[in-house]
């Protein structure tokens, strides 16, 4: 049986508002890409519709 490898992640948080905004945008982009890969077209449309209703 092959041993599973673990990944280590180091997170350095910015101290400035601008840095936090950049980090937030990058994190949102990563989550959006993951979501696009995981949902089919119907599920994605339902998600978008639910966000539209929240506006």
C-alpha positions in Angstrom: 0.0 0.0 0.0 1.4 3.4 -1.0 1.8 5.9 1.7 -0.2 9.1 1.2 1.9 12.2 1.1 1.0 15.3 3.1 1.4 18.9 2.0 2.6 21.7 4.2 1.3 25.2 3.6 2.7 28.3 5.1 0.4 31.3 5.3 1.8 34.8 5.7 -1.0 37.3 6.3 -0.5 40.9 5.2 -0.7 43.7 7.7 -2.1 46.4 5.4 -5.6 46.8 4.1 -4.4 46.7 0.6 -2.5 43.4 1.3 -5.6 41.9 2.9 -7.7 43.0 -0.2 -5.2 41.2 -2.5 -5.3 38.1 -0.4 -9.1 38.1 -0.3 -9.3 38.4 -4.0 -6.8 35.6 -4.6 -8.6 33.4 -2.2 -12.0 34.1 -3.8 -10.4 33.2 -7.2 -9.2 29.9 -6.0 -12.6 29.0 -4.5 -14.3 30.1 -7.7 -12.0 27.8 -9.8 -12.7 24.9 -7.4 -16.4 25.5 -7.6 -16.4 25.5 -11.4 -14.6 22.2 -11.5 -17.0 20.6 -8.9 -20.4 21.7 -10.1 -22.2 20.8 -13.2 -24.0 23.5 -15.3 -27.3 23.2 -13.6 -25.8 23.3 -10.1 -23.7 26.3 -11.1 -26.8 28.1 -12.4 -28.6 27.5 -9.2 -25.6 28.9 -7.2 -25.5 32.0 -9.4 -29.2 32.5 -9.0 -29.0 32.2 -5.2 -26.2 34.9 -5.2 -28.3 37.2 -7.5 -31.3 36.9 -5.0 -29.0 38.0 -2.2 -28.1 41.3 -3.9 
